[in-house]
């Protein structure tokens, strides 16, 4: 007898969907967890990478699930983004889903005091981590002719002070505000915009945060569930938000953090 999960996947809830995945760095990436969830449910995927080093990681992962579109994209370069979406339009003709899992801050701006953040460091963090979602939405909108979903990744440091998160926390706060304003703008076209606020989890990006191991330990000890999350948790929630279950959810930041966000 089939399990509930097996019956769910047999229905292929994302069959026919075309999804663009931006921000995979390796097999531990949260974007990769969401990509695998969408693929398992029948979606056809396209991936981007930044530079040759990341291409060597991303391309094999993309090919392992049959993706044929793997293109370079620097989200700070409008010409590259315009070319990417032109290719998607030519090959697919439409777009249903965009997964935005991109963030960056200079290492020196993630250490010491937030007040010492440089003007240029602040600009870079905001451009890459927050404005890039706005730019992606603008390029994706013309291809989302039948509605669609934009999904980004945030973190609790957007709401409360997390030591050593510094300018990235401010950028994530801006990102969550962008989600709300984009949801309002794009709602009439049935394009939904949401964020997932994930708990502490081992990723390449997290490795750049000083004392990250202490954050993991605290998550295991101080959350209501007394354990850290896994990439698959984010993947399942991402799939839900981009699928039939999330059809009337927009402008929201949803948590998968073992309850960390409710703690004082």
CORUR-V855425 format. One record per residue. N is the residue number from 0. RES is the residue in one letter. OMEGA is omega as a letter, one per 40 degrees, with the letter a starting at -180 (* if undefined). BURIAL is # if it has 24 or more other C-alpha atoms within 12 Angstrom, else .. D_FIRST is the distance of its C-alpha to the first C-alpha in whole Angstrom. Layout:
BEGIN
n->N res->RES omega->OMEGA burial->BURIAL d_first->D_FIRST
n->N res->RES omega->OMEGA burial->BURIAL d_first->D_FIRST
END
This chain:
BEGIN
n->0 res->X omega->a burial->. d_first->0
n->1 res->X omega->i burial->. d_first->4
n->2 res->X omega->i burial->. d_first->7
n->3 res->X omega->a burial->. d_first->10
n->4 res->X omega->i burial->. d_first->12
n->5 res->X omega->i burial->. d_first->10
n->6 res->X omega->i burial->. d_first->10
n->7 res->X omega->a burial->. d_first->13
n->8 res->X omega->i burial->. d_first->15
n->9 res->X omega->i burial->. d_first->13
n->10 res->X omega->i burial->. d_first->16
n->11 res->X omega->a burial->. d_first->18
n->12 res->X omega->a burial-># d_first->20
n->13 res->X omega->a burial-># d_first->24
n->14 res->X omega->i burial->. d_first->24
n->15 res->X omega->i burial->. d_first->27
n->16 res->X omega->i burial-># d_first->29
n->17 res->X omega->a burial-># d_first->32
n->18 res->X omega->i burial-># d_first->32
n->19 res->X omega->a burial-># d_first->35
n->20 res->X omega->a burial-># d_first->34
n->21 res->X omega->i burial-># d_first->38
n->22 res->X omega->i burial-># d_first->38
n->23 res->X omega->i burial-># d_first->36
n->24 res->X omega->i burial-># d_first->38
n->25 res->X omega->a burial-># d_first->36
n->26 res->X omega->i burial-># d_first->32
n->27 res->X omega->a burial-># d_first->32
n->28 res->X omega->i burial-># d_first->34
n->29 res->X omega->i burial-># d_first->32
n->30 res->X omega->i burial-># d_first->32
n->31 res->X omega->i burial-># d_first->30
n->32 res->X omega->i burial-># d_first->27
n->33 res->X omega->i burial-># d_first->27
n->34 res->X omega->i burial-># d_first->28
n->35 res->X omega->i burial-># d_first->25
n->36 res->X omega->i burial-># d_first->23
n->37 res->X omega->i burial-># d_first->24
n->38 res->X omega->a burial-># d_first->24
n->39 res->X omega->i burial-># d_first->20
n->40 res->X omega->i burial-># d_first->20
n->41 res->X omega->a burial-># d_first->22
n->42 res->X omega->i burial-># d_first->26
n->43 res->X omega->a burial-># d_first->29
n->44 res->X omega->i burial-># d_first->31
n->45 res->X omega->a burial-># d_first->35
n->46 res->X omega->i burial-># d_first->36
n->47 res->X omega->i burial-># d_first->40
n->48 res->X omega->i burial-># d_first->42
n->49 res->X omega->i burial-># d_first->45
n->50 res->X omega->a burial->. d_first->47
n->51 res->X omega->a burial->. d_first->47
n->52 res->X omega->i burial->. d_first->45
n->53 res->X omega->i burial-># d_first->42
n->54 res->X omega->a burial-># d_first->42
n->55 res->X omega->i burial->. d_first->41
n->56 res->X omega->a burial-># d_first->38
n->57 res->X omega->a burial-># d_first->37
n->58 res->X omega->i burial-># d_first->37
n->59 res->X omega->i burial->. d_first->35
n->60 res->X omega->i burial-># d_first->32
n->61 res->X omega->a burial-># d_first->32
n->62 res->X omega->a burial->. d_first->32
n->63 res->X omega->i burial->. d_first->29
n->64 res->X omega->i burial-># d_first->27
n->65 res->X omega->i burial->. d_first->29
n->66 res->X omega->a burial-># d_first->32
n->67 res->X omega->i burial->. d_first->35
n->68 res->X omega->i burial-># d_first->37
n->69 res->X omega->a burial-># d_first->39
n->70 res->X omega->i burial-># d_first->42
n->71 res->X omega->i burial-># d_first->44
n->72 res->X omega->i burial-># d_first->45
n->73 res->X omega->a burial-># d_first->47
n->74 res->X omega->i burial-># d_first->47
n->75 res->X omega->a burial-># d_first->50
n->76 res->X omega->a burial->. d_first->51
n->77 res->X omega->i burial->. d_first->51
n->78 res->X omega->i burial->. d_first->52
n->79 res->X omega->a burial->. d_first->49
n->80 res->X omega->i burial-># d_first->47
n->81 res->X omega->i burial-># d_first->49
n->82 res->X omega->i burial->. d_first->48
n->83 res->X omega->a burial-># d_first->44
n->84 res->X omega->i burial-># d_first->44
n->85 res->X omega->i burial->. d_first->46
n->86 res->X omega->i burial-># d_first->44
n->87 res->X omega->i burial-># d_first->41
n->88 res->X omega->a burial-># d_first->42
n->89 res->X omega->a burial->. d_first->43
n->90 res->X omega->a burial->. d_first->40
n->91 res->X omega->a burial-># d_first->37
n->92 res->X omega->i burial->. d_first->40
n->93 res->X omega->i burial-># d_first->38
n->94 res->X omega->a burial-># d_first->36
n->95 res->X omega->a burial-># d_first->33
n->96 res->X omega->i burial-># d_first->33
n->97 res->X omega->i burial-># d_first->35
n->98 res->X omega->a burial-># d_first->34
n->99 res->X omega->a burial-># d_first->38
n->100 res->X omega->a burial-># d_first->38
n->101 res->X omega->i burial-># d_first->41
n->102 res->X omega->i burial-># d_first->44
n->103 res->X omega->i burial-># d_first->47
n->104 res->X omega->i burial-># d_first->50
n->105 res->X omega->a burial-># d_first->53
n->106 res->X omega->a burial-># d_first->52
n->107 res->X omega->i burial-># d_first->56
n->108 res->X omega->i burial-># d_first->54
n->109 res->X omega->i burial-># d_first->52
n->110 res->X omega->i burial-># d_first->54
n->111 res->X omega->a burial->. d_first->57
n->112 res->X omega->i burial->. d_first->58
n->113 res->X omega->a burial->. d_first->56
n->114 res->X omega->a burial->. d_first->60
n->115 res->X omega->i burial->. d_first->61
n->116 res->X omega->i burial-># d_first->58
n->117 res->X omega->i burial->. d_first->60
n->118 res->X omega->a burial->. d_first->61
n->119 res->X omega->i burial->. d_first->59
n->120 res->X omega->i burial-># d_first->56
n->121 res->X omega->a burial-># d_first->55
n->122 res->X omega->a burial->. d_first->56
n->123 res->X omega->a burial-># d_first->53
n->124 res->X omega->a burial-># d_first->51
n->125 res->X omega->a burial-># d_first->51
n->126 res->X omega->a burial-># d_first->51
n->127 res->X omega->a burial-># d_first->48
n->128 res->X omega->a burial-># d_first->46
n->129 res->X omega->a burial-># d_first->46
n->130 res->X omega->a burial-># d_first->48
n->131 res->X omega->i burial-># d_first->46
n->132 res->X omega->i burial-># d_first->43
n->133 res->X omega->a burial-># d_first->46
n->134 res->X omega->i burial-># d_first->47
n->135 res->X omega->i burial-># d_first->43
n->136 res->X omega->a burial-># d_first->43
n->137 res->X omega->i burial->. d_first->46
n->138 res->X omega->a burial-># d_first->45
n->139 res->X omega->a burial-># d_first->42
n->140 res->X omega->a burial-># d_first->43
n->141 res->X omega->a burial-># d_first->44
n->142 res->X omega->a burial-># d_first->41
n->143 res->X omega->a burial-># d_first->39
n->144 res->X omega->a burial->. d_first->39
n->145 res->X omega->a burial->. d_first->36
n->146 res->X omega->a burial-># d_first->36
n->147 res->X omega->a burial-># d_first->34
n->148 res->X omega->i burial-># d_first->34
n->149 res->X omega->a burial-># d_first->36
n->150 res->X omega->a burial-># d_first->35
n->151 res->X omega->a burial-># d_first->37
n->152 res->X omega->i burial-># d_first->37
n->153 res->X omega->a burial-># d_first->39
n->154 res->X omega->a burial-># d_first->39
n->155 res->X omega->i burial-># d_first->41
n->156 res->X omega->i burial-># d_first->44
n->157 res->X omega->a burial-># d_first->45
n->158 res->X omega->a burial-># d_first->45
n->159 res->X omega->i burial->. d_first->47
n->160 res->X omega->i burial->. d_first->49
n->161 res->X omega->a burial-># d_first->47
n->162 res->X omega->i burial->. d_first->50
n->163 res->X omega->i burial-># d_first->50
n->164 res->X omega->i burial-># d_first->48
n->165 res->X omega->a burial-># d_first->51
n->166 res->X omega->i burial-># d_first->51
n->167 res->X omega->i burial-># d_first->48
n->168 res->X omega->i burial-># d_first->47
n->169 res->X omega->i burial-># d_first->50
n->170 res->X omega->i burial-># d_first->48
n->171 res->X omega->i burial-># d_first->45
n->172 res->X omega->i burial-># d_first->46
n->173 res->X omega->i burial-># d_first->48
n->174 res->X omega->a burial-># d_first->44
n->175 res->X omega->i burial-># d_first->43
n->176 res->X omega->i burial-># d_first->46
n->177 res->X omega->i burial-># d_first->45
n->178 res->X omega->a burial-># d_first->42
n->179 res->X omega->a burial-># d_first->43
n->180 res->X omega->i burial->. d_first->46
n->181 res->X omega->i burial-># d_first->44
n->182 res->X omega->i burial-># d_first->41
n->183 res->X omega->a burial->. d_first->44
n->184 res->X omega->a burial->. d_first->46
n->185 res->X omega->a burial-># d_first->43
n->186 res->X omega->i burial-># d_first->41
n->187 res->X omega->i burial->. d_first->43
n->188 res->X omega->i burial->. d_first->41
n->189 res->X omega->i burial-># d_first->38
n->190 res->X omega->a burial-># d_first->38
n->191 res->X omega->a burial-># d_first->36
n->192 res->X omega->a burial-># d_first->37
n->193 res->X omega->i burial-># d_first->36
n->194 res->X omega->i burial-># d_first->36
n->195 res->X omega->i burial-># d_first->34
n->196 res->X omega->a burial-># d_first->36
n->197 res->X omega->i burial-># d_first->34
n->198 res->X omega->i burial-># d_first->35
n->199 res->X omega->a burial-># d_first->37
n->200 res->X omega->a burial-># d_first->35
n->201 res->X omega->i burial-># d_first->36
n->202 res->X omega->i burial-># d_first->37
n->203 res->X omega->i burial->. d_first->40
n->204 res->X omega->a burial-># d_first->41
n->205 res->X omega->a burial-># d_first->41
n->206 res->X omega->a burial->. d_first->43
n->207 res->X omega->a burial->. d_first->46
n->208 res->X omega->a burial-># d_first->46
n->209 res->X omega->i burial->. d_first->48
n->210 res->X omega->a burial->. d_first->47
n->211 res->X omega->i burial-># d_first->43
n->212 res->X omega->i burial->. d_first->42
n->213 res->X omega->i burial->. d_first->44
n->214 res->X omega->i burial-># d_first->42
n->215 res->X omega->a burial-># d_first->39
n->216 res->X omega->i burial->. d_first->40
n->217 res->X omega->i burial-># d_first->41
n->218 res->X omega->a burial-># d_first->38
n->219 res->X omega->a burial-># d_first->36
n->220 res->X omega->a burial->. d_first->38
n->221 res->X omega->i burial->. d_first->39
n->222 res->X omega->i burial-># d_first->36
n->223 res->X omega->a burial->. d_first->34
n->224 res->X omega->i burial->. d_first->31
n->225 res->X omega->i burial->. d_first->34
n->226 res->X omega->i burial->. d_first->32
n->227 res->X omega->i burial-># d_first->32
n->228 res->X omega->i burial-># d_first->30
n->229 res->X omega->i burial-># d_first->28
n->230 res->X omega->a burial-># d_first->28
n->231 res->X omega->i burial-># d_first->25
n->232 res->X omega->i burial-># d_first->25
n->233 res->X omega->i burial-># d_first->28
n->234 res->X omega->a burial-># d_first->26
n->235 res->X omega->i burial-># d_first->23
n->236 res->X omega->i burial-># d_first->26
n->237 res->X omega->i burial-># d_first->28
n->238 res->X omega->i burial-># d_first->25
n->239 res->X omega->a burial-># d_first->24
n->240 res->X omega->a burial-># d_first->28
n->241 res->X omega->a burial-># d_first->28
n->242 res->X omega->a burial-># d_first->25
n->243 res->X omega->a burial->. d_first->25
n->244 res->X omega->a burial->. d_first->25
n->245 res->X omega->a burial-># d_first->28
n->246 res->X omega->i burial->. d_first->30
n->247 res->X omega->i burial->. d_first->32
n->248 res->X omega->i burial-># d_first->33
n->249 res->X omega->a burial-># d_first->36
n->250 res->X omega->a burial-># d_first->39
n->251 res->X omega->i burial-># d_first->37
n->252 res->X omega->a burial-># d_first->37
n->253 res->X omega->a burial-># d_first->33
n->254 res->X omega->i burial-># d_first->33
n->255 res->X omega->a burial-># d_first->31
n->256 res->X omega->a burial-># d_first->33
n->257 res->X omega->i burial-># d_first->31
n->258 res->X omega->a burial-># d_first->34
n->259 res->X omega->a burial-># d_first->37
n->260 res->X omega->i burial-># d_first->38
n->261 res->X omega->a burial->. d_first->39
n->262 res->X omega->i burial->. d_first->41
n->263 res->X omega->* burial->. d_first->45
END
